């Protein structure tokens, strides 16, 4: 798991902090469809994944669990793990709401400036947007790291697989939408 978290710090697909530049040399990362954007998901989506996967695994192994067998998968989260996931979710929701509010304020300010904006104003607003995007990226990464840390290695792998499947599923959907619209 430490390999995963250290890779995420240096990986080439992590969004650039400057919205006018992408981390990829030619612009958009190859898996990002215009319909889905490259921003990633809301950090709280990670909790929905954990709870959904836990339910799926729990239902699949209910007989074994009732007989006292431990599966070690996400369906076998301990009460302490559920409590920590819930606490982390509450913390993350507060931070996510603050970032959403900051982005909303930025959008309001930009819409007021659009009528007669100088390049200096745009540079300032671009810098502000970069700051908001960096906060969102940092929260997303911190949330995944904290979740991975409180799960067992097997549970963490199952969570990361589910997250990857969601990412690629949304990407595929976006590509199909863009093809139908002729954007891609």
C-alpha positions as CSV (number, residue, x, y, z in Angstrom):
1,X,0.0,0.0,0.0
2,X,2.9,2.4,0.6
3,X,3.9,1.9,-3.0
4,X,0.4,3.0,-4.1
5,X,0.4,6.2,-2.0
6,X,3.9,7.2,-3.0
7,X,3.1,6.6,-6.7
8,X,0.1,8.9,-6.3
9,X,2.4,11.7,-5.2
10,X,4.5,11.5,-8.3
11,X,2.2,10.0,-10.9
12,X,2.0,11.8,-14.3
13,X,-1.8,11.9,-14.3
14,X,-2.3,14.0,-11.2
15,X,-3.9,17.2,-12.2
16,X,-1.6,20.2,-12.7
17,X,-2.2,23.0,-10.3
18,X,-2.5,25.5,-13.1
19,X,-5.8,25.1,-14.9
20,X,-4.5,26.4,-18.2
21,X,-1.9,23.6,-18.3
22,X,-2.4,19.9,-17.9
23,X,0.2,17.6,-16.5
24,X,0.2,15.7,-19.8
25,X,2.5,17.0,-22.5
26,X,-0.3,17.2,-25.1
27,X,-3.1,18.5,-22.9
28,X,-5.7,16.1,-21.7
29,X,-4.8,12.8,-20.1
30,X,-5.5,9.9,-22.5
31,X,-8.2,8.4,-20.3
32,X,-10.1,11.6,-19.8
33,X,-13.1,12.2,-22.0
34,X,-14.3,15.8,-22.6
35,X,-17.7,14.8,-21.1
36,X,-16.2,13.6,-17.8
37,X,-13.4,16.1,-17.4
38,X,-10.1,15.4,-15.7
39,X,-10.9,16.6,-12.2
40,X,-11.7,13.3,-10.7
41,X,-14.5,12.5,-8.3
42,X,-15.7,14.2,-5.1
43,X,-13.7,12.9,-2.2
44,X,-16.9,11.6,-0.5
45,X,-17.5,9.2,-3.4
46,X,-14.8,7.1,-1.8
47,X,-17.1,6.4,1.2
48,X,-20.0,5.4,-1.1
49,X,-17.6,2.9,-2.7
50,X,-16.5,1.5,0.7
51,X,-20.1,1.1,1.9
52,X,-21.4,-0.3,-1.4
53,X,-18.6,-2.8,-1.7
54,X,-19.0,-3.8,2.0
55,X,-22.7,-4.5,1.4
56,X,-22.0,-6.5,-1.7
57,X,-19.3,-8.6,0.0
58,X,-21.4,-9.0,3.2
59,X,-24.4,-10.3,1.3
60,X,-22.2,-12.7,-0.8
61,X,-20.8,-14.2,2.4
62,X,-23.7,-13.9,4.8
63,X,-23.9,-17.6,5.5
64,X,-20.2,-17.8,6.3
65,X,-20.4,-14.7,8.5
66,X,-23.4,-16.2,10.4
67,X,-21.4,-19.3,11.0
68,X,-18.5,-17.3,12.5
69,X,-16.1,-17.5,9.6
70,X,-14.2,-14.3,8.9
71,X,-13.7,-13.5,5.2
72,X,-11.3,-10.6,5.7
73,X,-12.8,-8.7,2.8
74,X,-14.7,-5.4,2.8
75,X,-17.8,-7.3,4.0
76,X,-15.9,-8.1,7.1
77,X,-15.3,-4.5,8.3
78,X,-15.1,-4.4,12.1
79,X,-17.3,-2.0,14.2
80,X,-14.1,0.1,14.9
81,X,-13.4,0.3,11.2
82,X,-17.0,1.4,10.4
83,X,-16.7,4.0,13.2
84,X,-13.4,5.4,11.8
85,X,-14.8,5.4,8.2
86,X,-17.8,7.4,9.5
87,X,-15.7,9.9,11.4
88,X,-13.4,10.4,8.4
89,X,-16.5,10.9,6.2
90,X,-17.8,13.6,8.5
91,X,-14.4,15.4,8.4
92,X,-14.2,15.0,4.6
93,X,-17.7,16.4,4.0
94,X,-16.8,19.5,6.0
95,X,-13.7,20.1,3.9
96,X,-15.5,19.2,0.7
97,X,-18.3,21.7,1.5
98,X,-15.7,24.5,2.2
99,X,-14.0,23.8,-1.1
100,X,-17.3,23.8,-3.0
101,X,-18.2,27.2,-1.3
102,X,-14.8,28.6,-2.4
103,X,-15.4,27.4,-6.0
104,X,-18.9,28.9,-6.0
105,X,-17.5,32.3,-4.8
106,X,-14.8,32.1,-7.5
107,X,-17.5,31.4,-10.2
108,X,-19.6,34.4,-9.0
109,X,-16.6,36.7,-9.1
110,X,-15.5,35.5,-12.5
111,X,-19.0,36.0,-14.0
112,X,-19.0,39.6,-12.7
113,X,-15.6,40.3,-14.3
114,X,-16.3,38.8,-17.7
115,X,-17.8,41.9,-19.1
116,X,-14.7,44.0,-19.0
117,X,-11.8,42.0,-17.8
118,X,-8.1,42.8,-18.1
119,X,-5.5,40.1,-18.5
120,X,-4.3,41.0,-15.0
121,X,-7.7,40.2,-13.6
122,X,-7.8,36.9,-15.5
123,X,-4.3,36.0,-14.2
124,X,-5.4,36.6,-10.6
125,X,-8.6,34.6,-11.1
126,X,-6.6,31.8,-12.8
127,X,-4.3,31.7,-9.7
128,X,-7.3,31.6,-7.4
129,X,-8.8,28.7,-9.4
130,X,-5.5,26.9,-9.3
131,X,-5.6,27.2,-5.5
132,X,-9.1,25.7,-5.3
133,X,-8.3,22.9,-7.6
134,X,-5.1,22.0,-5.6
135,X,-7.2,21.9,-2.4
136,X,-9.7,19.5,-4.1
137,X,-6.9,17.3,-5.4
138,X,-5.2,17.2,-2.0
139,X,-8.4,16.4,-0.2
140,X,-9.2,13.6,-2.7
141,X,-5.7,12.1,-2.2
142,X,-5.7,12.5,1.6
143,X,-9.1,10.8,1.8
144,X,-8.0,7.8,-0.3
145,X,-4.8,7.5,1.8
146,X,-6.7,7.7,5.1
147,X,-9.2,5.1,3.9
148,X,-6.4,2.8,2.7
149,X,-4.7,3.2,6.0
150,X,-7.7,2.1,8.1
151,X,-8.4,-0.9,6.0
152,X,-6.6,-4.2,6.0
153,X,-4.4,-4.9,3.0
154,X,-7.0,-7.1,1.4
155,X,-9.8,-4.6,2.0
156,X,-7.6,-1.8,0.7
157,X,-7.0,-3.7,-2.5
158,X,-10.7,-4.4,-3.0
159,X,-11.5,-0.7,-2.4
160,X,-8.8,0.4,-4.9
161,X,-10.1,-2.1,-7.5
162,X,-13.6,-0.8,-7.1
163,X,-12.3,2.8,-7.4
164,X,-10.5,1.9,-10.6
165,X,-13.5,0.1,-12.0
166,X,-15.6,3.2,-11.3
167,X,-13.0,5.5,-12.9
168,X,-12.8,3.5,-16.1
169,X,-16.6,2.9,-16.2
170,X,-17.2,6.7,-16.0
171,X,-14.4,7.3,-18.6
172,X,-16.0,4.7,-21.0
173,X,-19.4,6.4,-20.5
174,X,-17.9,9.8,-21.3
175,X,-16.2,8.6,-24.4
176,X,-19.4,7.0,-25.7
177,X,-21.3,10.3,-24.9
178,X,-18.6,12.3,-26.8
179,X,-18.7,10.0,-29.8
180,X,-22.5,10.3,-30.0
181,X,-22.1,14.1,-30.0
182,X,-19.1,14.1,-32.4
183,X,-16.8,15.6,-29.8
184,X,-14.2,12.8,-29.7
